[in-house]
Amino acid sequence: MYTREIQPPRSSPVEQGKPLQGTWVTPFEATNLLDIERPFFFPFPKWIQDLRLKEWETFLIQDERFCLSALLGNFKTFRWAQALLYDKGAKQLFKFSKFLPFSGWHIPSTLSNASIDSHSYRFFFRIHDWLEADTIRFDLHIDAQRKRTAFTAHMKYDVNQSKTTPLAVNLLFSERRCMSVFKVICPVQGDIVFDGRHIVMDKEHTQGFFGDFKGYFPYQTRAKWCTAFTIDEQGRYGFSIADNQTKESFTNNENALWVNGRLTPLPPVRITMPKGPDSDWIIQDMEGMVDLVFTPVEPAHNVLDILVAKSEYDMPLGYFNGILLDAQGTRIQARNLWGVGENIYLRV
């Protein structure tokens, strides 16, 4: 059975100018990767180093009726906001995506108590990371347009760390460049107003995934993520797993399974798409703990190609089938488990 060392809490993923590598179950007090000394071969000034740092926060919330996904990212040459709402019964998708040039949003360096607001034409997104109060909140509003109804969402995550164990990792791309990730799956409650409907999501039947990502990602970044969760006769369970370019992924990685709030760190996986991102994805490890197939139902493609940057992002909604094992060796049977796959290429 795969195991991983859980390290004692640290205030920062950078110590004495060098990035740490490891897995924790408490968030860092602050994540400022500009504290790394000479992350590049040449001694670039801080403002150039800051241009190479990419950061985003992502949300996935669902009950048996609806699936809501939202993302706010600062990639320095451009900013990107996205929201998706899928009605599982009616099989209807609401999609909003907005690209803005240049930097302007700065994801907070701390999750303890900090917020970010995004205001632009016909669009408002506010995130309040407040782990001191065991919560993460976001507010999203999109004005109506000729071919799109207005959309409003207010969501609150119940991140009670005595009931749900989060995952924090710092992973190396090279000796001086790294990515820092915080993840959790927990109960969520909130309201959505959309298409003349008021949708109430209560935390007895609703769960949510939250992820905070910051890093000196490679100039050409390729990564895949798969995330899904549910509430059924097995209890509350879900996972978030990735296949990316970090080094030494066996010792530490961002893969995790949560069963009734209990965290199981998972081994590295390979995510392959033999027939492309719109057909089945195969997700497997070498330890016998992850064996899944993801079947896309609702494709979602985003492409941005400008002189200084290129982004190709597939985020299909769909369902997972297969087997996972938790730390106690209990088999978790995934049967049409609803979630998302993400396949990203960035040249920034």
Secondary structure as the mmCIF struct_conf table of DSSP 4:
data_model
#
loop_
_struct_conf.conf_type_id
_struct_conf.id
_struct_conf.beg_label_comp_id
_struct_conf.beg_label_asym_id
_struct_conf.beg_label_seq_id
_struct_conf.end_label_comp_id
_struct_conf.end_label_asym_id
_struct_conf.end_label_seq_id
HELX_LH_PP_P HELX_LH_PP_P1 GLU A 5 PRO A 9
BEND BEND1 SER A 11 SER A 11
BEND BEND2 PRO A 13 PRO A 13
STRN STRN1 VAL A 14 GLU A 15
TURN_TY1_P TURN_TY1_P1 GLN A 16 GLY A 17
STRN STRN2 LYS A 18 PRO A 19
STRN STRN3 GLY A 22 TRP A 24
BEND BEND3 VAL A 25 THR A 26
BEND BEND4 GLU A 29 GLU A 29
HELX_RH_3T_P HELX_RH_3T_P1 LEU A 33 ASP A 35
BEND BEND5 ILE A 36 GLU A 37
BEND BEND6 PHE A 40 PHE A 42
HELX_RH_AL_P HELX_RH_AL_P1 LYS A 46 ARG A 52
STRN STRN4 LYS A 54 GLN A 62
BEND BEND7 GLU A 64 ARG A 65
STRN STRN5 PHE A 66 ASN A 74
BEND BEND8 LYS A 76 THR A 77
STRN STRN6 PHE A 78 ASP A 87
TURN_TY1_P TURN_TY1_P2 LYS A 88 LYS A 91
STRN STRN7 GLN A 92 PRO A 101
BEND BEND9 PHE A 102 PHE A 102
BEND BEND10 SER A 109 SER A 109
BEND BEND11 LEU A 111 ASN A 113
STRN STRN8 ALA A 114 SER A 120
TURN_TY1_P TURN_TY1_P3 TYR A 121 ARG A 122
STRN STRN9 PHE A 123 TRP A 130
HELX_RH_3T_P HELX_RH_3T_P2 LEU A 131 ALA A 133
TURN_TY1_P TURN_TY1_P4 ASP A 134 ASP A 134
STRN STRN10 THR A 135 ILE A 142
STRN STRN11 GLN A 145 GLN A 145
TURN_TY1_P TURN_TY1_P5 ARG A 146 LYS A 147
STRN STRN12 ARG A 148 ARG A 148
STRN STRN13 PHE A 151 ASP A 158
TURN_TY1_P TURN_TY1_P6 GLN A 161 LYS A 163
STRN STRN14 LEU A 167 LEU A 172
BEND BEND12 PHE A 173 ARG A 176
STRN STRN15 CYS A 178 PHE A 194
TURN_TY1_P TURN_TY1_P7 ASP A 195 GLY A 196
STRN STRN16 ARG A 197 MET A 201
TURN_TY1_P TURN_TY1_P8 LYS A 203 HIS A 205
STRN STRN17 GLN A 207 GLY A 215
BEND BEND13 TYR A 219 TYR A 219
STRN STRN18 GLN A 220 ASP A 232
TURN_TY1_P TURN_TY1_P9 GLU A 233 GLN A 234
STRN STRN19 GLY A 235 ASP A 243
BEND BEND14 GLN A 245 GLN A 245
BEND BEND15 LYS A 247 LYS A 247
TURN_TY1_P TURN_TY1_P10 SER A 249 THR A 251
BEND BEND16 ASN A 252 ASN A 252
BEND BEND17 GLU A 254 GLU A 254
STRN STRN20 ALA A 256 VAL A 259
TURN_TY1_P TURN_TY1_P11 ASN A 260 GLY A 261
STRN STRN21 ARG A 262 PRO A 265
STRN STRN22 VAL A 269 THR A 272
TURN_TY1_P TURN_TY1_P12 PRO A 274 LYS A 275
TURN_TY1_P TURN_TY1_P13 PRO A 277 ASP A 278
BEND BEND18 SER A 279 SER A 279
STRN STRN23 TRP A 281 ASP A 285
BEND BEND19 MET A 286 MET A 289
STRN STRN24 VAL A 290 GLU A 298
STRN STRN25 HIS A 301 ASP A 305
BEND BEND20 LEU A 307 VAL A 308
STRN STRN26 LYS A 310 ASP A 314
STRN STRN27 LEU A 317 LEU A 325
TURN_TY1_P TURN_TY1_P14 ALA A 327 GLN A 328
STRN STRN28 ARG A 331 ARG A 347
#
